[in-house]
Amino acid sequence: MSALFASRSDAAPPDGPGPTLTCVFAVTDTPVPDAVCAATPGHDGGGPLRVLAAGPLHLVVQDVPAATFGEEALTDRLNRPDELERCARAHHRGVRAAAGEGPAVPLPMATLYLDDDNAVRAVTAREASLRALLDRLRDRTEWAVKVHGPMTAPAPAATGEPLDGRSYLRRASARRRSEREEREQALAHAHAVDRELRRYAVDATRHRPQSEQLSGLGVPQLLNAAYLVDDRRRDAFVSAVGELARAARRSGVEVTMSGPWIPYSFARTDEREYTARKEAGA
């Protein structure tokens, strides 16, 4: 979350709505039609989505009440899972509206400014890096690939024969060694999947693996990666994932893919980071 918490200095009319802040969802260089903004619901209690010009760039914004988006109130709301999910869904709707016409840079959820002028100044100050990033994202989408495994077989049932202590320890040690080897092989397979898919992508990044509770699977997540893919190479990328998934299944490893997505994972607006990656040939 990135926010500038404060209410506007100009007081609201006594009988009018309370002070508002300008919430920015995304930046694009392609104007978003008014009809799209009008049809897209934003944060609860806020005004309709609208487009704010900032030189050659365009911001998709919403006026939101300072009473519920001020620092203390917003922090309290985002500490409640239901409110966090509600805000995240509203933010994604705004980003999706911006990305429907061309490349868009999603800003962090709850990016707030005192007013439109402050929002425009902030974006204008970063115009060069934002325009470079928009060019980098143009005609490219994000694809998520996850690898889970190993899908181990259940331990063999006991034979009913009594084991002495030494025999029991030998069997337990062999079982642990076998499981460790299976996991190492599965991890190597996940690394191989990542290396192969990077050949089809403009950029790639790894996210922290999800826990088994979060993924809903009873096996470890070995790879949680995102790939920025040229739309022209989409079919080749999807085909490569399919081939890798079929090969992995024979080794007890599961490869899954989802997308295309708005490239949240690659919407980095730090100009120094982008310059360094460009010089490195990324």
Backbone bond lengths (Angstrom), bond angles and torsions (degrees), N, CA, C in turn:
res aa  C-N    CA-C-N  psi(-1)  N-CA   C-N-CA  omega(-1)  CA-C   N-CA-C  phi
1 M - - - 1.451 - - 1.510 109.08 -
2 S 1.334 116.69 132.59 1.451 121.56 177.47 1.506 107.55 -128.66
3 A 1.324 117.43 120.62 1.447 118.16 -174.00 1.503 111.39 -148.96
4 L 1.331 115.15 151.20 1.445 122.14 171.08 1.517 105.48 -112.49
5 F 1.327 116.86 101.47 1.444 120.78 -172.60 1.524 110.65 -87.45
6 A 1.310 116.47 120.19 1.460 122.89 173.10 1.507 107.13 177.25
7 S 1.305 116.95 158.00 1.457 120.30 176.18 1.508 108.88 -96.91
8 R 1.311 116.31 163.30 1.445 120.04 179.50 1.521 110.17 -64.42
9 S 1.332 115.23 150.67 1.452 119.33 -179.44 1.516 111.79 -75.40
10 D 1.353 116.08 -25.64 1.462 117.76 179.54 1.509 109.28 -81.12
11 A 1.326 115.56 127.86 1.457 120.30 -177.34 1.514 110.14 -72.82
12 A 1.317 116.22 146.66 1.461 120.27 178.32 1.515 109.43 -77.96
13 P 1.329 117.12 155.01 1.453 119.61 175.65 1.510 110.71 -57.65
14 P 1.354 117.85 147.22 1.464 120.34 -175.26 1.518 113.37 -53.74
15 D 1.346 116.77 -38.90 1.460 118.95 -176.33 1.526 111.90 -102.40
16 G 1.322 116.96 4.12 1.457 119.72 -176.42 1.515 111.11 -94.20
17 P 1.336 116.78 -174.24 1.467 120.24 178.05 1.512 110.84 -66.70
18 G 1.318 116.54 158.95 1.450 120.35 -179.73 1.509 111.98 -71.41
19 P 1.342 116.84 176.12 1.465 120.99 179.04 1.523 111.09 -58.41
20 T 1.310 115.54 150.14 1.463 120.40 -179.50 1.516 110.58 -126.67
21 L 1.317 114.90 162.22 1.453 124.05 172.86 1.524 108.20 -117.60
22 T 1.312 116.75 159.59 1.465 121.40 176.06 1.518 108.58 -97.71
23 C 1.318 115.78 114.92 1.465 122.24 178.08 1.523 108.27 -97.23
24 V 1.334 116.83 124.98 1.469 121.32 -178.61 1.528 108.97 -106.17
25 F 1.327 115.40 126.10 1.459 121.23 -179.48 1.529 112.07 -90.55
26 A 1.326 116.15 -45.61 1.462 119.48 -173.01 1.519 109.62 -161.37
27 V 1.343 114.15 163.01 1.463 122.27 176.74 1.522 107.80 -120.12
28 T 1.331 115.92 137.71 1.453 120.52 179.45 1.527 108.91 -142.61
29 D 1.310 116.80 164.04 1.467 119.69 173.95 1.520 110.85 -107.89
30 T 1.330 115.97 9.94 1.457 122.07 178.09 1.523 109.00 -118.79
31 P 1.337 118.52 119.24 1.472 119.48 -178.58 1.523 111.77 -56.92
32 V 1.318 115.46 138.24 1.465 121.39 177.63 1.523 108.02 -93.30
33 P 1.319 118.83 126.98 1.465 120.64 -178.71 1.528 112.12 -57.66
34 D 1.314 115.92 143.98 1.464 120.90 179.32 1.527 111.07 -57.68
35 A 1.339 115.95 -36.06 1.467 119.31 -178.09 1.525 111.10 -63.62
36 V 1.340 116.59 -35.19 1.474 119.87 178.67 1.524 109.91 -66.89
37 C 1.323 116.53 -44.61 1.469 119.80 178.35 1.521 110.90 -61.51
38 A 1.324 116.29 -43.98 1.464 120.32 -177.75 1.523 111.69 -63.34
39 A 1.330 116.72 -30.53 1.467 120.63 -176.69 1.526 112.70 -89.50
40 T 1.340 117.26 -1.84 1.463 120.41 -175.75 1.521 110.17 -108.45
41 P 1.325 118.34 114.28 1.470 119.68 177.18 1.520 111.18 -73.48
42 G 1.322 116.29 137.50 1.456 121.06 178.04 1.511 110.92 -101.34
43 H 1.328 116.30 -141.90 1.458 120.93 179.04 1.525 110.42 -70.63
44 D 1.315 115.83 144.98 1.455 120.94 177.77 1.527 110.13 -58.66
45 G 1.330 115.78 136.33 1.450 120.66 176.09 1.513 114.32 85.64
46 G 1.341 117.07 -5.50 1.456 120.67 -179.24 1.514 112.17 -95.51
47 G 1.313 116.03 175.79 1.454 120.97 177.15 1.505 110.99 -80.33
48 P 1.336 116.56 -176.80 1.471 119.80 178.75 1.527 110.97 -70.36
49 L 1.307 116.12 153.54 1.460 120.07 173.56 1.524 109.45 -63.86
50 R 1.317 115.77 147.83 1.459 120.41 178.62 1.523 108.56 -150.38
51 V 1.319 115.63 168.26 1.459 122.05 -179.12 1.517 108.74 -107.66
52 L 1.320 115.47 132.83 1.457 122.70 -179.48 1.516 107.85 -118.41
53 A 1.335 117.15 123.06 1.464 121.20 -178.08 1.520 110.29 -80.21
54 A 1.338 115.86 139.37 1.467 122.73 175.70 1.521 106.91 -137.14
55 G 1.331 116.33 78.46 1.455 119.94 -174.36 1.512 109.68 65.76
56 P 1.342 118.44 -129.22 1.465 120.58 179.35 1.531 112.59 -78.85
57 L 1.304 117.53 -4.61 1.459 121.36 -178.11 1.531 110.39 -101.75
58 H 1.329 114.52 163.05 1.463 120.85 -179.80 1.526 108.24 -133.95
59 L 1.305 116.05 136.78 1.454 122.17 179.76 1.519 108.82 -110.03
60 V 1.311 117.21 134.86 1.454 121.21 170.24 1.519 106.51 -93.68
61 V 1.328 115.70 117.79 1.466 120.72 -170.99 1.524 110.43 -132.17
62 Q 1.333 113.87 170.80 1.460 121.82 176.21 1.521 108.37 -149.81
63 D 1.316 117.36 138.39 1.460 121.10 171.28 1.526 107.79 -79.22
64 V 1.315 116.11 124.12 1.467 120.66 -179.38 1.523 109.28 -122.48
65 P 1.330 118.48 148.91 1.458 120.63 -176.98 1.530 112.17 -68.33
66 A 1.327 115.62 129.82 1.464 119.84 178.50 1.522 111.41 -63.33
67 A 1.321 117.26 -26.80 1.470 120.44 -177.89 1.520 111.80 -63.16
68 T 1.333 117.26 -33.05 1.469 119.98 -178.46 1.528 112.76 -108.11
69 F 1.338 117.03 -6.94 1.458 120.56 178.28 1.525 112.47 -116.82
70 G 1.333 116.38 8.29 1.454 119.50 171.30 1.514 109.81 -68.57
71 E 1.329 116.57 166.37 1.465 121.34 -171.27 1.516 113.17 -54.49
72 E 1.320 117.01 -53.72 1.466 119.65 -174.63 1.519 111.46 -66.89
73 A 1.344 116.41 -45.70 1.459 120.14 -177.76 1.522 111.45 -64.68
74 L 1.338 116.46 -43.29 1.460 119.52 -177.86 1.521 111.63 -69.01
75 T 1.318 116.63 -40.74 1.466 119.42 177.75 1.514 110.87 -59.36
76 D 1.334 115.80 -42.47 1.469 120.13 179.01 1.527 110.55 -63.52
77 R 1.323 117.24 -42.11 1.464 120.36 -178.93 1.521 111.57 -66.06
78 L 1.327 116.65 -42.77 1.458 119.34 -175.57 1.522 112.67 -75.12
79 N 1.312 116.99 -8.72 1.464 120.52 173.61 1.522 111.31 -84.89
80 R 1.333 116.84 -4.07 1.465 121.04 177.19 1.524 108.04 -104.77
81 P 1.324 118.18 123.03 1.474 120.99 -173.75 1.521 113.86 -53.58
82 D 1.330 117.70 -40.34 1.462 119.06 -178.11 1.521 111.49 -66.74
83 E 1.343 116.93 -39.22 1.459 120.54 178.80 1.532 110.87 -71.17
84 L 1.320 116.41 -37.74 1.462 120.01 177.60 1.518 110.28 -61.16
85 E 1.320 116.73 -45.28 1.466 119.95 179.23 1.520 110.86 -64.01
86 R 1.333 117.17 -40.41 1.458 120.28 -179.84 1.531 111.07 -62.89
87 C 1.333 116.04 -43.81 1.466 119.90 178.61 1.530 111.64 -66.14
88 A 1.331 116.35 -40.35 1.472 120.07 -179.36 1.524 110.65 -64.40
89 R 1.327 117.18 -39.53 1.466 120.15 179.26 1.529 110.87 -67.07
90 A 1.327 116.57 -40.86 1.462 119.55 178.06 1.523 110.65 -64.16
91 H 1.337 116.24 -41.02 1.458 120.13 179.10 1.529 110.50 -62.10
92 H 1.314 116.74 -43.37 1.466 119.92 -179.36 1.524 110.92 -64.63
93 R 1.316 117.53 -36.90 1.469 119.54 178.10 1.529 110.42 -61.52
94 G 1.342 116.57 -41.79 1.455 119.63 178.34 1.518 112.22 -65.16
95 V 1.324 116.85 -41.20 1.465 120.78 178.33 1.526 110.36 -65.15
96 R 1.313 115.77 -41.14 1.475 119.90 -179.37 1.528 111.06 -64.09
97 A 1.329 116.76 -36.76 1.465 120.03 177.19 1.523 110.04 -62.44
98 A 1.329 116.91 -41.34 1.467 120.92 179.40 1.516 111.58 -67.43
99 A 1.326 117.24 -36.14 1.465 121.38 -174.81 1.520 113.08 -83.69
100 G 1.320 117.17 -5.50 1.465 119.22 -176.86 1.511 114.25 -71.23
101 E 1.345 117.21 -20.63 1.458 120.62 -176.44 1.522 113.14 -107.33
102 G 1.316 117.73 -15.08 1.465 121.36 -177.30 1.510 110.04 174.26
103 P 1.323 117.94 -169.71 1.464 119.62 -178.60 1.530 111.12 -63.99
104 A 1.312 116.04 146.80 1.458 121.44 179.88 1.518 109.17 -142.48
105 V 1.321 115.85 144.83 1.465 121.84 174.78 1.523 107.30 -102.33
106 P 1.329 118.58 108.00 1.463 119.81 176.80 1.528 109.79 -68.70
107 L 1.320 117.59 132.41 1.453 120.74 173.76 1.519 109.17 -90.88
108 P 1.331 118.07 159.57 1.458 119.73 179.38 1.523 111.70 -57.32
109 M 1.309 115.90 149.55 1.456 120.21 179.56 1.525 110.24 -57.88
110 A 1.338 115.52 139.76 1.467 122.91 -179.96 1.523 111.98 63.15
111 T 1.338 115.36 45.71 1.465 120.13 170.23 1.520 106.73 -83.70
112 L 1.328 117.45 109.85 1.463 123.30 -170.09 1.515 111.35 -121.67
113 Y 1.321 115.07 143.31 1.460 121.36 175.82 1.524 108.89 -130.36
114 L 1.331 115.15 158.27 1.458 119.74 -178.74 1.519 111.77 -59.08
115 D 1.337 116.16 -38.07 1.461 120.49 -177.95 1.530 108.80 -163.34
116 D 1.321 115.84 -178.27 1.462 120.79 -178.12 1.525 111.74 -61.69
117 D 1.322 117.45 -41.31 1.460 120.32 -177.58 1.524 111.54 -60.35
118 N 1.342 116.78 -42.06 1.462 120.15 178.29 1.525 111.12 -65.62
119 A 1.323 116.87 -38.94 1.467 120.09 178.99 1.524 110.65 -64.28
120 V 1.329 116.84 -43.85 1.465 120.89 -179.88 1.520 110.37 -64.21
121 R 1.338 117.14 -43.61 1.463 119.63 -179.73 1.524 110.97 -61.90
122 A 1.334 116.85 -41.40 1.464 120.17 -178.68 1.523 111.44 -63.64
123 V 1.313 116.74 -41.14 1.461 120.27 -178.91 1.530 110.50 -73.92
124 T 1.323 116.85 -40.53 1.463 120.08 179.65 1.525 111.30 -61.12
125 A 1.338 116.35 -35.80 1.462 120.20 179.65 1.524 111.78 -65.25
126 R 1.318 117.59 -21.19 1.467 122.07 -178.80 1.527 111.00 -113.17
127 E 1.326 116.59 21.63 1.462 120.33 -172.75 1.524 112.22 -57.66
128 A 1.324 117.44 -44.45 1.467 119.61 -175.68 1.528 111.50 -60.95
129 S 1.331 117.01 -47.71 1.463 119.36 -178.27 1.518 111.23 -69.40
130 L 1.337 117.00 -35.74 1.464 119.63 179.60 1.533 111.08 -67.75
131 R 1.330 116.87 -40.88 1.466 118.89 179.05 1.529 110.90 -67.20
132 A 1.330 117.20 -37.71 1.466 120.05 177.02 1.521 110.61 -63.80
133 L 1.328 116.33 -39.97 1.460 120.08 -179.67 1.519 111.10 -69.25
134 L 1.320 117.32 -39.56 1.464 119.94 176.93 1.529 110.92 -61.59
135 D 1.321 116.64 -40.22 1.466 119.51 176.57 1.526 110.66 -62.93
136 R 1.326 116.01 -37.46 1.467 120.35 -179.61 1.531 111.73 -67.90
137 L 1.326 117.02 -32.93 1.462 121.11 -177.39 1.525 113.29 -88.46
138 R 1.318 117.36 -11.18 1.458 120.80 -173.82 1.534 111.30 -61.84
139 D 1.334 115.21 130.56 1.474 122.26 178.47 1.529 111.59 59.65
140 R 1.318 116.19 31.89 1.463 121.57 176.67 1.524 109.27 -135.06
141 T 1.303 115.76 148.17 1.451 120.78 -179.86 1.528 109.83 -134.55
142 E 1.312 114.03 164.91 1.465 120.62 -178.56 1.522 109.98 -99.44
143 W 1.334 114.73 140.45 1.460 121.97 176.09 1.523 108.03 -127.37
144 A 1.314 116.06 135.97 1.462 121.46 -179.70 1.523 109.41 -104.46
145 V 1.324 115.70 134.30 1.463 121.16 177.62 1.528 108.51 -130.46
146 K 1.325 115.17 131.17 1.462 121.02 179.39 1.530 108.80 -123.92
147 V 1.319 114.96 143.87 1.463 120.77 177.03 1.528 107.80 -123.79
148 H 1.337 115.32 128.92 1.467 121.64 178.49 1.531 109.64 -122.81
149 G 1.298 114.78 148.65 1.467 118.62 176.34 1.512 110.94 158.46
150 P 1.302 117.70 -178.03 1.473 124.49 -7.14 1.517 111.22 -78.30
151 M 1.323 115.05 149.61 1.460 120.56 175.91 1.526 107.66 -82.53
152 T 1.314 115.61 82.58 1.463 120.66 -172.81 1.515 111.77 -74.13
153 A 1.316 115.05 146.44 1.463 120.72 175.91 1.522 109.37 -76.79
154 P 1.328 117.68 151.12 1.468 119.55 178.61 1.522 111.34 -62.97
155 A 1.307 115.90 152.36 1.461 120.88 179.07 1.518 109.94 -62.69
156 P 1.329 117.36 143.32 1.468 119.60 -179.64 1.518 111.16 -62.60
157 A 1.324 113.93 143.86 1.463 118.94 -179.39 1.524 110.26 -66.39
158 A 1.314 115.75 150.66 1.466 120.87 179.15 1.522 109.74 -65.53
159 T 1.326 115.56 142.24 1.467 120.54 -178.05 1.517 112.41 -82.59
160 G 1.302 116.87 -11.70 1.454 120.13 -177.42 1.508 112.77 90.68
161 E 1.338 116.97 -9.43 1.454 119.46 178.41 1.526 109.41 -79.74
162 P 1.300 117.40 131.93 1.462 119.51 178.70 1.532 110.37 -66.05
163 L 1.326 116.09 141.23 1.459 122.05 178.49 1.514 109.42 -113.90
164 D 1.328 115.05 139.23 1.455 116.56 172.10 1.528 108.28 -76.69
165 G 1.301 116.83 169.19 1.465 121.03 -174.99 1.508 113.32 -59.15
166 R 1.323 116.45 -40.27 1.460 119.58 -177.60 1.529 111.13 -67.37
167 S 1.329 117.36 -42.16 1.463 120.69 179.17 1.517 110.93 -64.59
168 Y 1.330 116.83 -39.94 1.466 120.74 179.17 1.526 110.53 -61.73
169 L 1.332 116.85 -44.87 1.466 120.74 -179.14 1.521 111.11 -65.18
170 R 1.358 116.96 -37.64 1.456 119.86 178.31 1.526 110.66 -62.76
171 R 1.330 116.19 -44.83 1.462 119.65 -179.75 1.535 110.92 -65.28
172 A 1.320 116.93 -42.67 1.462 120.57 179.70 1.525 110.56 -63.17
173 S 1.320 116.93 -41.19 1.455 121.19 179.68 1.531 110.79 -65.36
174 A 1.337 116.23 -41.61 1.462 120.37 179.20 1.522 110.62 -64.61
175 R 1.339 115.69 -38.52 1.465 119.50 179.14 1.525 110.54 -64.89
176 R 1.313 118.15 -44.50 1.471 121.71 179.48 1.523 110.53 -63.71
177 R 1.348 116.12 -39.86 1.451 119.88 179.68 1.532 110.74 -65.05
178 S 1.309 116.18 -40.70 1.453 120.67 179.11 1.534 111.07 -64.58
179 E 1.327 116.60 -43.06 1.463 120.62 179.02 1.521 110.87 -64.57
180 R 1.348 116.52 -39.73 1.457 120.00 179.68 1.524 110.57 -64.49
181 E 1.327 116.43 -42.31 1.461 120.28 179.46 1.527 111.14 -64.99
182 E 1.336 116.22 -39.71 1.461 119.88 178.14 1.521 110.84 -62.62
183 R 1.323 116.37 -42.12 1.467 119.38 180.00 1.533 111.11 -66.87
184 E 1.335 116.17 -40.57 1.461 118.82 179.11 1.527 110.90 -63.60
185 Q 1.328 116.50 -39.53 1.463 120.15 178.18 1.526 110.93 -66.30
186 A 1.342 115.75 -40.62 1.463 119.54 178.95 1.525 110.82 -65.70
187 L 1.337 116.93 -39.82 1.456 120.51 178.49 1.526 110.70 -64.50
188 A 1.325 116.86 -40.88 1.462 120.57 176.49 1.524 110.58 -62.85
189 H 1.336 116.10 -36.85 1.461 120.33 177.90 1.527 110.00 -65.01
190 A 1.336 117.06 -41.14 1.469 121.01 179.04 1.521 110.81 -62.91
191 H 1.335 116.78 -42.13 1.466 120.32 177.83 1.530 110.28 -62.73
192 A 1.328 116.58 -38.13 1.466 120.31 179.69 1.534 110.69 -66.58
193 V 1.326 116.47 -38.68 1.467 120.52 176.21 1.529 109.98 -59.73
194 D 1.321 115.92 -46.89 1.467 120.31 -179.26 1.533 111.19 -61.91
195 R 1.317 116.69 -44.57 1.474 119.69 -179.60 1.526 110.92 -61.14
196 E 1.319 116.57 -42.36 1.462 120.01 -178.13 1.534 111.17 -66.57
197 L 1.335 117.42 -43.07 1.463 120.16 -176.03 1.525 112.07 -70.66
198 R 1.321 117.14 -27.45 1.464 119.57 176.96 1.526 111.74 -63.34
199 R 1.326 117.22 -22.26 1.460 120.61 177.67 1.526 111.71 -66.14
200 Y 1.328 116.97 -24.14 1.462 121.67 -177.14 1.531 112.37 -99.90
201 A 1.322 117.47 -3.19 1.461 121.13 -171.74 1.522 112.03 -112.60
202 V 1.322 115.12 152.56 1.454 121.62 173.81 1.526 109.82 -75.66
203 D 1.313 115.75 -35.20 1.459 121.68 -179.69 1.518 107.69 -153.66
204 A 1.316 115.98 161.85 1.459 121.05 179.02 1.523 108.80 -151.77
205 T 1.316 115.14 152.83 1.454 119.37 177.35 1.518 108.56 -148.55
206 R 1.312 115.57 151.30 1.464 120.85 177.63 1.519 109.45 -106.71
207 H 1.318 115.55 133.71 1.453 121.56 173.25 1.527 109.11 -99.13
208 R 1.306 115.27 163.24 1.466 119.01 177.60 1.527 109.66 -62.93
209 P 1.326 118.07 132.07 1.473 119.82 178.94 1.527 111.24 -58.38
210 Q 1.321 115.60 143.29 1.458 120.89 177.48 1.523 110.12 -79.06
211 S 1.305 115.44 151.43 1.465 120.19 176.88 1.524 109.35 -70.33
212 E 1.309 115.79 162.54 1.458 120.08 178.69 1.520 110.56 -63.32
213 Q 1.336 117.80 -32.58 1.461 121.07 178.69 1.528 110.30 -66.85
214 L 1.339 116.64 -41.58 1.458 120.09 -178.00 1.518 111.66 -73.73
215 S 1.319 117.42 -38.80 1.466 120.20 -179.21 1.524 112.21 -73.91
216 G 1.332 116.21 -22.28 1.458 120.14 -178.91 1.509 113.88 80.45
217 L 1.336 116.61 7.00 1.471 121.18 179.01 1.525 109.01 -110.94
218 G 1.294 115.41 152.93 1.460 119.66 -178.03 1.507 114.00 -91.33
219 V 1.326 117.04 21.54 1.464 121.33 -179.33 1.525 108.60 -132.96
220 P 1.325 117.88 158.50 1.466 120.34 -177.98 1.521 112.61 -66.37
221 Q 1.322 115.30 148.97 1.461 120.89 171.51 1.527 107.76 -92.33
222 L 1.304 116.87 118.34 1.454 122.30 -174.41 1.522 112.78 -94.88
223 L 1.321 116.91 -23.64 1.463 120.84 -179.73 1.517 108.53 -146.95
224 N 1.338 115.47 132.05 1.464 122.23 174.93 1.527 105.18 -134.62
225 A 1.316 116.27 90.04 1.461 121.02 -169.21 1.515 111.46 -122.29
226 A 1.328 115.03 156.16 1.460 122.25 175.32 1.523 108.54 -126.46
227 Y 1.320 116.31 142.59 1.460 122.22 -176.85 1.527 109.41 -128.25
228 L 1.322 115.26 132.58 1.458 121.13 175.12 1.522 107.33 -94.00
229 V 1.327 115.69 115.26 1.464 120.59 -169.98 1.528 110.20 -121.02
230 D 1.325 115.70 133.29 1.465 121.16 171.92 1.522 108.45 -59.90
231 D 1.320 117.05 134.14 1.459 119.43 179.43 1.528 111.63 -58.70
232 R 1.322 117.71 -27.65 1.469 120.45 178.26 1.528 111.91 -68.29
233 R 1.351 116.34 -21.62 1.471 119.45 -179.11 1.529 111.82 -105.24
234 R 1.323 115.12 11.95 1.465 119.06 -176.84 1.523 111.70 -57.33
235 D 1.316 117.33 -49.66 1.471 120.20 -177.54 1.524 111.28 -60.84
236 A 1.329 116.69 -41.17 1.468 119.97 179.96 1.521 110.63 -65.30
237 F 1.334 116.95 -39.74 1.458 120.39 179.56 1.528 110.31 -65.32
238 V 1.320 116.82 -48.21 1.466 120.75 -179.08 1.524 110.36 -60.98
239 S 1.331 116.90 -41.05 1.462 120.65 178.81 1.527 110.84 -63.72
240 A 1.332 116.77 -40.90 1.460 120.35 179.64 1.522 111.01 -63.80
241 V 1.336 117.18 -41.00 1.466 119.63 178.05 1.525 109.99 -62.50
242 G 1.326 116.84 -41.79 1.462 119.83 179.39 1.521 112.45 -60.52
243 E 1.316 116.70 -43.68 1.470 120.26 178.71 1.524 111.05 -64.94
244 L 1.334 116.18 -41.74 1.465 119.38 179.01 1.518 111.37 -65.38
245 A 1.313 116.69 -37.20 1.470 120.24 179.74 1.523 110.78 -65.18
246 R 1.327 116.70 -41.76 1.463 119.28 179.94 1.527 111.11 -66.19
247 A 1.322 116.78 -40.99 1.464 119.94 179.08 1.523 111.17 -67.50
248 A 1.334 116.39 -38.27 1.465 119.89 -177.50 1.520 111.61 -68.28
249 R 1.325 115.84 -34.32 1.460 119.51 -177.04 1.522 111.44 -60.12
250 R 1.319 116.24 -32.45 1.466 119.49 179.27 1.525 111.92 -68.33
251 S 1.338 116.56 -19.20 1.467 120.76 179.45 1.523 111.80 -102.88
252 G 1.332 117.18 12.97 1.455 119.80 179.27 1.518 113.83 76.93
253 V 1.331 117.48 22.21 1.465 122.43 -179.65 1.526 108.33 -118.45
254 E 1.334 116.38 140.02 1.463 120.92 -179.41 1.526 110.16 -110.94
255 V 1.324 116.52 128.11 1.466 123.21 177.79 1.523 107.63 -114.37
256 T 1.347 116.68 123.91 1.460 120.92 179.07 1.524 109.71 -125.13
257 M 1.311 115.27 153.13 1.468 121.62 -177.18 1.519 109.34 -133.64
258 S 1.331 116.80 147.68 1.460 121.84 171.19 1.520 108.69 -142.64
259 G 1.335 115.63 152.76 1.455 120.89 -179.21 1.517 109.48 142.67
260 P 1.319 117.24 -178.62 1.470 126.30 2.06 1.517 112.22 -77.82
261 W 1.342 115.63 150.30 1.454 122.58 -179.92 1.528 110.00 -121.32
262 I 1.322 114.79 160.86 1.466 119.97 167.39 1.525 106.62 -61.13
263 P 1.327 119.38 134.16 1.482 120.27 -171.99 1.528 114.65 -76.23
264 Y 1.328 115.34 65.10 1.469 120.35 177.13 1.529 111.23 -57.52
265 S 1.324 117.04 -40.28 1.460 120.54 -173.65 1.521 112.99 -67.86
266 F 1.331 116.74 -14.59 1.461 120.01 -174.69 1.534 112.15 -119.75
267 A 1.322 116.51 11.39 1.460 120.98 -179.10 1.521 110.50 -90.39
268 R 1.330 115.89 57.72 1.467 120.82 179.25 1.519 108.39 -88.73
269 T 1.321 115.91 127.03 1.462 119.90 -175.36 1.515 112.64 -105.47
270 D 1.328 117.73 12.87 1.451 120.34 177.67 1.527 108.29 -79.30
271 E 1.311 117.54 112.92 1.463 121.84 -173.92 1.522 111.72 -62.57
272 R 1.327 117.16 -37.27 1.463 119.21 -179.28 1.516 110.57 -66.30
273 E 1.339 116.30 -40.45 1.462 119.08 179.76 1.531 110.19 -64.70
274 Y 1.332 116.32 -42.91 1.461 119.09 -179.17 1.528 110.73 -63.70
275 T 1.331 116.96 -43.63 1.470 120.98 -179.73 1.511 110.35 -61.08
276 A 1.332 116.62 -42.78 1.478 120.59 -179.63 1.524 110.56 -63.43
277 R 1.351 116.48 -41.41 1.457 119.74 -179.39 1.528 109.97 -68.25
278 K 1.346 117.16 -36.78 1.455 119.77 -179.18 1.525 109.93 -67.19
279 E 1.325 117.24 -41.72 1.452 120.92 179.74 1.529 111.48 -65.89
280 A 1.345 114.93 -28.67 1.467 119.41 179.15 1.533 111.47 -82.09
281 G 1.338 115.42 -3.39 1.465 118.83 178.38 1.498 113.74 85.62
282 A 1.372 118.31 14.08 1.460 120.49 179.77 1.514 110.81 -76.36
